[in-house]
Amino acid sequence: MQTSSPPRSLSPLARRIRAVLWEWDPIGVRLIGEGWPEDEYDDLLLPIMAALAEHPDADELAADLRTVLETDYGLPSPEGCHDVARALLDLNRSHQRR
């Protein structure tokens, strides 16, 4: 998984993924203060959606998240990858049932 340019318009699934990422906030932009754009993590949307299409388990998705955050964002051992991976997998399952 690598970051990519975000899509110009967001699908319902992408908007839900965005909300999960913003809630997680792995780089801590909400702690810095007001004014950060809601699209701060949109470069992760397409890679996450592509990863979800491969039907990973939580460990695989968490490892992908950890790798992209360490490599592209420069974060050492980001916390919460497994929790977010499970949330994204749950979200994807509920989206597929629609």
N, CA, C and O atoms as a GROMACS GRO file, in nm:
protein
  392
    1MET      N    1   0.085  -0.117   0.000
    1MET     CA    2   0.000   0.000   0.000
    1MET      C    3   0.090   0.123   0.000
    1MET      O    4   0.185   0.132   0.078
    2GLN      N    5   0.059   0.218  -0.087
    2GLN     CA    6   0.127   0.347  -0.091
    2GLN      C    7   0.023   0.456  -0.098
    2GLN      O    8  -0.087   0.434  -0.149
    3THR      N    9   0.056   0.573  -0.048
    3THR     CA   10  -0.037   0.684  -0.059
    3THR      C   11  -0.056   0.720  -0.206
    3THR      O   12   0.028   0.689  -0.290
    4SER      N   13  -0.168   0.785  -0.235
    4SER     CA   14  -0.198   0.824  -0.372
    4SER      C   15  -0.280   0.952  -0.370
    4SER      O   16  -0.327   0.994  -0.265
    5SER      N   17  -0.297   1.011  -0.486
    5SER     CA   18  -0.382   1.129  -0.496
    5SER      C   19  -0.525   1.087  -0.466
    5SER      O   20  -0.572   0.984  -0.514
    6PRO      N   21  -0.594   1.168  -0.386
    6PRO     CA   22  -0.732   1.131  -0.353
    6PRO      C   23  -0.825   1.147  -0.471
    6PRO      O   24  -0.798   1.225  -0.562
    7PRO      N   25  -0.934   1.073  -0.471
    7PRO     CA   26  -1.033   1.090  -0.577
    7PRO      C   27  -1.095   1.229  -0.569
    7PRO      O   28  -1.099   1.290  -0.462
    8ARG      N   29  -1.144   1.279  -0.682
    8ARG     CA   30  -1.202   1.414  -0.684
    8ARG      C   31  -1.334   1.421  -0.610
    8ARG      O   32  -1.361   1.520  -0.541
    9SER      N   33  -1.416   1.320  -0.623
    9SER     CA   34  -1.539   1.314  -0.546
    9SER      C   35  -1.538   1.181  -0.471
    9SER      O   36  -1.487   1.081  -0.520
   10LEU      N   37  -1.593   1.184  -0.354
   10LEU     CA   38  -1.583   1.066  -0.267
   10LEU      C   39  -1.710   0.982  -0.272
   10LEU      O   40  -1.821   1.034  -0.263
   11SER      N   41  -1.691   0.853  -0.285
   11SER     CA   42  -1.803   0.759  -0.276
   11SER      C   43  -1.847   0.750  -0.131
   11SER      O   44  -1.776   0.796  -0.041
   12PRO      N   45  -1.964   0.694  -0.107
   12PRO     CA   46  -2.006   0.675   0.032
   12PRO      C   47  -1.904   0.595   0.115
   12PRO      O   48  -1.878   0.628   0.231
   13LEU      N   49  -1.847   0.490   0.055
   13LEU     CA   50  -1.746   0.411   0.127
   13LEU      C   51  -1.624   0.497   0.158
   13LEU      O   52  -1.572   0.491   0.270
   14ALA      N   53  -1.579   0.575   0.063
   14ALA     CA   54  -1.462   0.661   0.085
   14ALA      C   55  -1.489   0.762   0.196
   14ALA      O   56  -1.400   0.790   0.277
   15ARG      N   57  -1.609   0.817   0.201
   15ARG     CA   58  -1.643   0.912   0.308
   15ARG      C   59  -1.640   0.844   0.444
   15ARG      O   60  -1.596   0.904   0.542
   16ARG      N   61  -1.685   0.720   0.451
   16ARG     CA   62  -1.682   0.646   0.578
   16ARG      C   63  -1.538   0.613   0.619
   16ARG      O   64  -1.503   0.621   0.736
   17ILE      N   65  -1.456   0.577   0.521
   17ILE     CA   66  -1.315   0.550   0.550
   17ILE      C   67  -1.249   0.678   0.599
   17ILE      O   68  -1.171   0.675   0.694
   18ARG      N   69  -1.279   0.790   0.534
   18ARG     CA   70  -1.225   0.919   0.577
   18ARG      C   71  -1.260   0.945   0.724
   18ARG      O   72  -1.175   0.990   0.801
   19ALA      N   73  -1.384   0.918   0.762
   19ALA     CA   74  -1.426   0.941   0.900
   19ALA      C   75  -1.347   0.853   0.997
   19ALA      O   76  -1.308   0.899   1.104
   20VAL      N   77  -1.323   0.728   0.960
   20VAL     CA   78  -1.245   0.638   1.046
   20VAL      C   79  -1.102   0.691   1.061
   20VAL      O   80  -1.048   0.694   1.172
   21LEU      N   81  -1.043   0.733   0.950
   21LEU     CA   82  -0.906   0.785   0.955
   21LEU      C   83  -0.898   0.914   1.036
   21LEU      O   84  -0.804   0.932   1.113
   22TRP      N   85  -0.994   1.001   1.019
   22TRP     CA   86  -0.994   1.128   1.093
   22TRP      C   87  -1.012   1.102   1.243
   22TRP      O   88  -0.949   1.168   1.326
   23GLU      N   89  -1.096   1.006   1.276
   23GLU     CA   90  -1.114   0.970   1.418
   23GLU      C   91  -0.985   0.913   1.475
   23GLU      O   92  -0.947   0.945   1.588
   24TRP      N   93  -0.918   0.828   1.399
   24TRP     CA   94  -0.791   0.769   1.441
   24TRP      C   95  -0.684   0.876   1.453
   24TRP      O   96  -0.614   0.884   1.553
   25ASP      N   97  -0.672   0.958   1.350
   25ASP     CA   98  -0.578   1.070   1.346
   25ASP      C   99  -0.436   1.029   1.383
   25ASP      O  100  -0.381   1.075   1.482
   26PRO      N  101  -0.375   0.940   1.302
   26PRO     CA  102  -0.245   0.885   1.338
   26PRO      C  103  -0.131   0.985   1.347
   26PRO      O  104  -0.033   0.960   1.417
   27ILE      N  105  -0.141   1.098   1.278
   27ILE     CA  106  -0.033   1.196   1.291
   27ILE      C  107  -0.066   1.305   1.393
   27ILE      O  108   0.017   1.392   1.419
   28GLY      N  109  -0.184   1.300   1.449
   28GLY     CA  110  -0.218   1.391   1.558
   28GLY      C  111  -0.250   1.534   1.519
   28GLY      O  112  -0.223   1.626   1.596
   29VAL      N  113  -0.306   1.555   1.401
   29VAL     CA  114  -0.335   1.692   1.359
   29VAL      C  115  -0.440   1.759   1.446
   29VAL      O  116  -0.436   1.881   1.464
   30ARG      N  117  -0.532   1.684   1.500
   30ARG     CA  118  -0.634   1.744   1.587
   30ARG      C  119  -0.573   1.797   1.716
   30ARG      O  120  -0.625   1.891   1.776
   31LEU      N  121  -0.463   1.737   1.759
   31LEU     CA  122  -0.397   1.785   1.881
   31LEU      C  123  -0.324   1.917   1.858
   31LEU      O  124  -0.302   1.994   1.952
   32ILE      N  125  -0.288   1.943   1.733
   32ILE     CA  126  -0.217   2.066   1.700
   32ILE      C  127  -0.309   2.186   1.708
   32ILE      O  128  -0.266   2.295   1.747
   33GLY      N  129  -0.433   2.167   1.671
   33GLY     CA  130  -0.528   2.278   1.679
   33GLY      C  131  -0.627   2.277   1.565
   33GLY      O  132  -0.628   2.187   1.481
   34GLU      N  133  -0.710   2.378   1.563
   34GLU     CA  134  -0.815   2.394   1.463
   34GLU      C  135  -0.756   2.426   1.326
   34GLU      O  136  -0.640   2.465   1.313
   35GLY      N  137  -0.838   2.408   1.225
   35GLY     CA  138  -0.802   2.453   1.093
   35GLY      C  139  -0.745   2.348   1.000
   35GLY      O  140  -0.715   2.379   0.885
   36TRP      N  141  -0.730   2.225   1.045
   36TRP     CA  142  -0.678   2.122   0.956
   36TRP      C  143  -0.789   2.077   0.864
   36TRP      O  144  -0.902   2.059   0.909
   37PRO      N  145  -0.761   2.058   0.737
   37PRO     CA  146  -0.866   2.018   0.643
   37PRO      C  147  -0.912   1.874   0.668
   37PRO      O  148  -0.835   1.789   0.711
   38GLU      N  149  -1.039   1.852   0.639
   38GLU     CA  150  -1.092   1.717   0.662
   38GLU      C  151  -1.034   1.616   0.564
   38GLU      O  152  -1.051   1.495   0.584
   39ASP      N  153  -0.967   1.662   0.461
   39ASP     CA  154  -0.907   1.570   0.365
   39ASP      C  155  -0.761   1.536   0.398
   39ASP      O  156  -0.688   1.486   0.312
   40GLU      N  157  -0.720   1.561   0.520
   40GLU     CA  158  -0.582   1.538   0.562
   40GLU      C  159  -0.531   1.398   0.528
   40GLU      O  160  -0.415   1.380   0.492
   41TYR      N  161  -0.617   1.298   0.539
   41TYR     CA  162  -0.576   1.160   0.517
   41TYR      C  163  -0.630   1.101   0.386
   41TYR      O  164  -0.626   0.980   0.366
   42ASP      N  165  -0.679   1.186   0.297
   42ASP     CA  166  -0.739   1.136   0.174
   42ASP      C  167  -0.641   1.063   0.082
   42ASP      O  168  -0.683   0.985  -0.003
   43ASP      N  169  -0.512   1.087   0.098
   43ASP     CA  170  -0.416   1.013   0.017
   43ASP      C  171  -0.411   0.865   0.054
   43ASP      O  172  -0.348   0.785  -0.017
   44LEU      N  173  -0.476   0.829   0.163
   44LEU     CA  174  -0.485   0.688   0.203
   44LEU      C  175  -0.612   0.619   0.152
   44LEU      O  176  -0.623   0.497   0.158
   45LEU      N  177  -0.709   0.697   0.102
   45LEU     CA  178  -0.838   0.640   0.066
   45LEU      C  179  -0.828   0.533  -0.044
   45LEU      O  180  -0.874   0.420  -0.025
   46LEU      N  181  -0.769   0.569  -0.156
   46LEU     CA  182  -0.761   0.472  -0.266
   46LEU      C  183  -0.679   0.349  -0.230
   46LEU      O  184  -0.720   0.237  -0.261
   47PRO      N  185  -0.563   0.365  -0.164
   47PRO     CA  186  -0.489   0.244  -0.124
   47PRO      C  187  -0.567   0.156  -0.028
   47PRO      O  188  -0.561   0.033  -0.037
   48ILE      N  189  -0.641   0.216   0.065
   48ILE     CA  190  -0.720   0.136   0.159
   48ILE      C  191  -0.833   0.066   0.085
   48ILE      O  192  -0.859  -0.052   0.109
   49MET      N  193  -0.900   0.136  -0.005
   49MET     CA  194  -1.008   0.073  -0.080
   49MET      C  195  -0.954  -0.041  -0.166
   49MET      O  196  -1.020  -0.145  -0.177
   50ALA      N  197  -0.838  -0.024  -0.225
   50ALA     CA  198  -0.776  -0.131  -0.304
   50ALA      C  199  -0.741  -0.250  -0.214
   50ALA      O  200  -0.761  -0.365  -0.251
   51ALA      N  201  -0.687  -0.220  -0.096
   51ALA     CA  202  -0.652  -0.328  -0.003
   51ALA      C  203  -0.777  -0.403   0.042
   51ALA      O  204  -0.775  -0.526   0.051
   52LEU      N  205  -0.886  -0.331   0.070
   52LEU     CA  206  -1.010  -0.396   0.113
   52LEU      C  207  -1.066  -0.485   0.002
   52LEU      O  208  -1.127  -0.588   0.032
   53ALA      N  209  -1.046  -0.448  -0.122
   53ALA     CA  210  -1.094  -0.529  -0.235
   53ALA      C  211  -1.022  -0.664  -0.242
   53ALA      O  212  -1.072  -0.758  -0.303
   54GLU      N  213  -0.905  -0.672  -0.180
   54GLU     CA  214  -0.828  -0.797  -0.177
   54GLU      C  215  -0.871  -0.889  -0.062
   54GLU      O  216  -0.818  -0.998  -0.047
   55HIS      N  217  -0.966  -0.845   0.019
   55HIS     CA  218  -1.021  -0.922   0.131
   55HIS      C  219  -0.913  -0.966   0.232
   55HIS      O  220  -0.899  -1.084   0.261
   56PRO      N  221  -0.837  -0.869   0.283
   56PRO     CA  222  -0.734  -0.904   0.381
   56PRO      C  223  -0.796  -0.939   0.515
   56PRO      O  224  -0.913  -0.908   0.540
   57ASP      N  225  -0.718  -1.003   0.600
   57ASP     CA  226  -0.763  -1.016   0.738
   57ASP      C  227  -0.710  -0.894   0.815
   57ASP      O  228  -0.637  -0.812   0.760
   58ALA      N  229  -0.748  -0.884   0.941
   58ALA     CA  230  -0.711  -0.766   1.020
   58ALA      C  231  -0.560  -0.752   1.034
   58ALA      O  232  -0.508  -0.641   1.030
   59ASP      N  233  -0.490  -0.863   1.049
   59ASP     CA  234  -0.344  -0.855   1.063
   59ASP      C  235  -0.278  -0.803   0.936
   59ASP      O  236  -0.186  -0.722   0.942
   60GLU      N  237  -0.326  -0.849   0.820
   60GLU     CA  238  -0.269  -0.804   0.693
   60GLU      C  239  -0.295  -0.655   0.670
   60GLU      O  240  -0.205  -0.581   0.630
   61LEU      N  241  -0.418  -0.612   0.695
   61LEU     CA  242  -0.452  -0.472   0.675
   61LEU      C  243  -0.377  -0.383   0.774
   61LEU      O  244  -0.330  -0.275   0.738
   62ALA      N  245  -0.366  -0.428   0.897
   62ALA     CA  246  -0.291  -0.351   0.998
   62ALA      C  247  -0.145  -0.338   0.957
   62ALA      O  248  -0.085  -0.231   0.974
   63ALA      N  249  -0.087  -0.443   0.905
   63ALA     CA  250   0.052  -0.438   0.859
   63ALA      C  251   0.067  -0.340   0.743
   63ALA      O  252   0.164  -0.265   0.736
   64ASP      N  253  -0.030  -0.341   0.651
   64ASP     CA  254  -0.027  -0.246   0.540
   64ASP      C  255  -0.036  -0.102   0.590
   64ASP      O  256   0.039  -0.015   0.546
   65LEU      N  257  -0.128  -0.078   0.683
   65LEU     CA  258  -0.142   0.056   0.740
   65LEU      C  259  -0.013   0.100   0.808
   65LEU      O  260   0.034   0.213   0.789
   66ARG      N  261   0.043   0.012   0.888
   66ARG     CA  262   0.167   0.043   0.959
   66ARG      C  263   0.278   0.076   0.861
   66ARG      O  264   0.352   0.173   0.881
   67THR      N  265   0.291  -0.003   0.756
   67THR     CA  266   0.397   0.019   0.657
   67THR      C  267   0.382   0.154   0.588
   67THR      O  268   0.480   0.229   0.577
   68VAL      N  269   0.262   0.187   0.543
   68VAL     CA  270   0.244   0.314   0.473
   68VAL      C  271   0.265   0.433   0.566
   68VAL      O  272   0.319   0.535   0.525
   69LEU      N  273   0.225   0.420   0.690
   69LEU     CA  274   0.245   0.530   0.784
   69LEU      C  275   0.391   0.546   0.821
   69LEU      O  276   0.440   0.658   0.839
   70GLU      N  277   0.462   0.436   0.832
   70GLU     CA  278   0.605   0.444   0.862
   70GLU      C  279   0.683   0.496   0.741
   70GLU      O  280   0.773   0.578   0.756
   71THR      N  281   0.647   0.448   0.622
   71THR     CA  282   0.722   0.482   0.501
   71THR      C  283   0.685   0.620   0.446
   71THR      O  284   0.772   0.704   0.426
   72ASP      N  285   0.557   0.643   0.424
   72ASP     CA  286   0.514   0.767   0.358
   72ASP      C  287   0.493   0.884   0.455
   72ASP      O  288   0.512   1.000   0.417
   73TYR      N  289   0.456   0.854   0.578
   73TYR     CA  290   0.434   0.960   0.675
   73TYR      C  291   0.551   0.976   0.772
   73TYR      O  292   0.560   1.076   0.843
   74GLY      N  293   0.640   0.878   0.775
   74GLY     CA  294   0.756   0.886   0.862
   74GLY      C  295   0.725   0.866   1.009
   74GLY      O  296   0.798   0.915   1.095
   75LEU      N  297   0.617   0.794   1.038
   75LEU     CA  298   0.580   0.769   1.177
   75LEU      C  299   0.643   0.641   1.228
   75LEU      O  300   0.626   0.536   1.166
   76PRO      N  301   0.714   0.646   1.338
   76PRO     CA  302   0.769   0.522   1.395
   76PRO      C  303   0.660   0.446   1.471
   76PRO      O  304   0.601   0.499   1.565
   77SER      N  305   0.635   0.325   1.431
   77SER     CA  306   0.540   0.236   1.499
   77SER      C  307   0.410   0.305   1.538
   77SER      O  308   0.382   0.321   1.657
   78PRO      N  309   0.329   0.346   1.440
   78PRO     CA  310   0.202   0.412   1.473
   78PRO      C  311   0.111   0.319   1.552
   78PRO      O  312   0.100   0.200   1.524
   79GLU      N  313   0.047   0.376   1.652
   79GLU     CA  314  -0.043   0.297   1.737
   79GLU      C  315  -0.182   0.290   1.676
   79GLU      O  316  -0.223   0.378   1.600
   80GLY      N  317  -0.253   0.185   1.710
   80GLY     CA  318  -0.392   0.171   1.672
   80GLY      C  319  -0.417   0.106   1.537
   80GLY      O  320  -0.532   0.101   1.492
   81CYS      N  321  -0.313   0.057   1.471
   81CYS     CA  322  -0.331   0.000   1.337
   81CYS      C  323  -0.429  -0.117   1.338
   81CYS      O  324  -0.513  -0.128   1.248
   82HIS      N  325  -0.420  -0.205   1.438
   82HIS     CA  326  -0.511  -0.320   1.441
   82HIS      C  327  -0.656  -0.277   1.466
   82HIS      O  328  -0.748  -0.329   1.403
   83ASP      N  329  -0.675  -0.182   1.556
   83ASP     CA  330  -0.811  -0.135   1.583
   83ASP      C  331  -0.871  -0.071   1.458
   83ASP      O  332  -0.988  -0.095   1.427
   84VAL      N  333  -0.793   0.009   1.388
   84VAL     CA  334  -0.842   0.074   1.267
   84VAL      C  335  -0.865  -0.029   1.157
   84VAL      O  336  -0.963  -0.020   1.084
   85ALA      N  337  -0.776  -0.126   1.145
   85ALA     CA  338  -0.795  -0.231   1.045
   85ALA      C  339  -0.927  -0.305   1.070
   85ALA      O  340  -1.002  -0.330   0.976
   86ARG      N  341  -0.955  -0.339   1.194
   86ARG     CA  342  -1.082  -0.406   1.226
   86ARG      C  343  -1.201  -0.316   1.193
   86ARG      O  344  -1.301  -0.362   1.138
   87ALA      N  345  -1.190  -0.187   1.227
   87ALA     CA  346  -1.299  -0.094   1.198
   87ALA      C  347  -1.322  -0.082   1.047
   87ALA      O  348  -1.436  -0.079   1.001
   88LEU      N  349  -1.213  -0.076   0.970
   88LEU     CA  350  -1.226  -0.067   0.825
   88LEU      C  351  -1.285  -0.194   0.766
   88LEU      O  352  -1.366  -0.188   0.673
   89LEU      N  353  -1.246  -0.308   0.818
   89LEU     CA  354  -1.302  -0.435   0.769
   89LEU      C  355  -1.451  -0.444   0.802
   89LEU      O  356  -1.529  -0.488   0.718
   90ASP      N  357  -1.490  -0.403   0.921
   90ASP     CA  358  -1.632  -0.402   0.959
   90ASP      C  359  -1.711  -0.307   0.868
   90ASP      O  360  -1.820  -0.340   0.822
   91LEU      N  361  -1.654  -0.190   0.845
   91LEU     CA  362  -1.718  -0.091   0.760
   91LEU      C  363  -1.735  -0.147   0.618
   91LEU      O  364  -1.841  -0.130   0.558
   92ASN      N  365  -1.633  -0.211   0.567
   92ASN     CA  366  -1.639  -0.268   0.433
   92ASN      C  367  -1.744  -0.379   0.425
   92ASN      O  368  -1.818  -0.388   0.327
   93ARG      N  369  -1.750  -0.463   0.527
   93ARG     CA  370  -1.852  -0.570   0.528
   93ARG      C  371  -1.992  -0.510   0.528
   93ARG      O  372  -2.079  -0.556   0.453
   94SER      N  373  -2.015  -0.409   0.610
   94SER     CA  374  -2.148  -0.349   0.613
   94SER      C  375  -2.181  -0.278   0.482
   94SER      O  376  -2.297  -0.275   0.439
   95HIS      N  377  -2.081  -0.221   0.418
   95HIS     CA  378  -2.101  -0.155   0.289
   95HIS      C  379  -2.136  -0.258   0.181
   95HIS      O  380  -2.220  -0.230   0.096
   96GLN      N  381  -2.074  -0.374   0.184
   96GLN     CA  382  -2.101  -0.477   0.084
   96GLN      C  383  -2.240  -0.536   0.098
   96GLN      O  384  -2.296  -0.585  -0.001
   97ARG      N  385  -2.296  -0.533   0.217
   97ARG     CA  386  -2.430  -0.589   0.239
   97ARG      C  387  -2.540  -0.500   0.183
   97ARG      O  388  -2.654  -0.544   0.170
   98ARG      N  389  -2.507  -0.377   0.150
   98ARG     CA  390  -2.609  -0.283   0.102
   98ARG      C  391  -2.653  -0.314  -0.037
   98ARG      O  392  -2.738  -0.243  -0.092
   0.00000   0.00000   0.00000
